[in-house]
Amino acid sequence: SACDLLFLFLFVSLFVDEERRRMANALKSGLTRNLREIRIHLCQTAQSSDGVRKFIQENYVAMKKVNPEFPILIRECSGIQPRLYARFARGVEQQAELSDLSSADVGKALEQLVTGGQK
């Protein structure tokens, strides 16, 4: 739809480096096809969630600005291992473990999850 195309253009244009551009392209494909929700679970204080917290600080606002209706949910809980969940059409969910990943690696995990759900 025209709304999806506008979202794609705005989303991709926000990213300047290659890693973020790759992630934007992956999300672009997933959002226009069958991605319904992204959920990120992390601990507020654990070192294993540092990269996830940094990824959220660097990317969440930009992602929500260009598509405020798309659910990107952040769930914080003390002592849990960080995980990324992607919910696709028909309730299919996939997840990725994010423990001790850098912010860039969290972006790559998101890209892989989104592109993997298109099969």
C-alpha positions as CSV (number, residue, x, y, z in Angstrom):
1,S,0.0,0.0,0.0
2,A,1.0,3.6,-0.3
3,C,1.4,3.9,3.5
4,D,3.8,0.9,3.5
5,L,5.9,2.5,0.7
6,L,6.0,5.8,2.6
7,F,7.1,4.0,5.7
8,L,9.8,2.2,3.8
9,F,11.2,5.3,2.3
10,L,11.2,7.2,5.6
11,F,12.6,4.2,7.6
12,V,15.5,3.6,5.2
13,S,16.4,7.3,4.9
14,L,16.9,7.6,8.6
15,F,19.9,5.2,8.6
16,V,23.3,6.4,7.5
17,D,25.7,3.5,8.1
18,E,25.7,0.2,6.3
19,E,24.7,-2.0,9.3
20,R,21.6,0.1,10.0
21,R,20.8,0.3,6.3
22,R,20.9,-3.6,6.1
23,M,18.6,-3.8,9.2
24,A,16.2,-1.2,7.7
25,N,16.0,-3.3,4.5
26,A,15.2,-6.4,6.4
27,L,12.5,-4.7,8.4
28,K,11.2,-3.1,5.3
29,S,10.7,-6.5,3.7
30,G,9.2,-8.0,6.9
31,L,6.9,-5.1,7.6
32,T,5.4,-5.1,4.1
33,R,4.9,-8.8,4.1
34,N,3.9,-10.6,7.3
35,L,5.7,-9.2,10.3
36,R,3.1,-8.3,12.9
37,E,5.0,-7.4,16.1
38,I,8.6,-7.1,17.5
39,R,9.1,-7.8,21.2
40,I,12.4,-7.3,23.0
41,H,12.8,-8.8,26.5
42,L,15.8,-7.6,28.6
43,C,17.0,-7.0,32.2
44,Q,17.4,-3.4,33.3
45,T,20.7,-3.9,35.0
46,A,22.4,-7.2,33.8
47,Q,25.6,-6.9,31.8
48,S,24.3,-9.5,29.4
49,S,21.6,-7.0,28.3
50,D,24.0,-4.0,27.7
51,G,24.0,-4.4,23.9
52,V,20.2,-4.7,23.9
53,R,19.8,-1.5,25.9
54,K,22.2,0.4,23.6
55,F,20.3,-0.9,20.5
56,I,17.1,0.3,22.0
57,Q,18.6,3.7,22.8
58,E,20.0,4.1,19.3
59,N,17.1,2.8,17.3
60,Y,13.7,2.7,19.1
61,V,12.7,6.3,18.7
62,A,13.5,6.4,15.0
63,M,11.6,3.1,14.3
64,K,8.5,4.4,16.2
65,K,8.6,7.8,14.6
66,V,8.3,6.5,11.0
67,N,5.6,3.9,12.0
68,P,3.9,4.7,15.3
69,E,1.2,2.1,14.7
70,F,3.6,-0.9,14.4
71,P,4.0,-2.7,17.7
72,I,7.6,-2.7,18.9
73,L,7.3,-3.8,22.5
74,I,10.1,-3.5,25.1
75,R,9.7,-5.8,28.2
76,E,12.0,-5.3,31.1
77,C,12.3,-7.8,33.9
78,S,15.0,-8.3,36.5
79,G,17.2,-11.2,36.0
80,I,16.0,-12.5,32.6
81,Q,18.1,-13.4,29.6
82,P,17.6,-10.9,26.7
83,R,15.6,-12.2,23.8
84,L,14.1,-10.9,20.7
85,Y,10.7,-12.2,19.5
86,A,9.1,-11.6,16.1
87,R,5.4,-12.4,15.6
88,F,4.3,-13.1,12.0
89,A,1.0,-13.7,10.3
90,R,-1.1,-16.5,11.6
91,G,0.5,-16.2,15.1
92,V,3.8,-17.7,14.1
93,E,6.6,-16.6,16.4
94,Q,10.4,-16.8,16.1
95,Q,12.9,-15.8,18.7
96,A,16.6,-15.1,19.0
97,E,18.9,-15.1,22.1
98,L,20.6,-11.7,22.6
99,S,22.8,-12.4,25.7
100,D,26.1,-10.5,25.6
101,L,25.6,-9.2,22.0
102,S,26.7,-5.8,20.9
103,S,24.2,-3.3,19.7
104,A,25.2,-4.0,16.1
105,D,24.8,-7.7,16.6
106,V,21.3,-7.1,18.1
107,G,20.5,-5.3,14.8
108,K,21.8,-8.3,12.8
109,A,19.7,-10.7,14.9
110,L,16.7,-8.6,14.2
111,E,17.5,-8.6,10.5
112,Q,17.9,-12.4,10.5
113,L,14.7,-13.0,12.4
114,V,12.7,-10.7,10.1
115,T,14.0,-12.2,6.9
116,G,13.8,-15.7,8.2
117,G,10.1,-15.3,8.9
118,Q,9.3,-14.6,5.2
119,K,9.7,-18.2,4.2
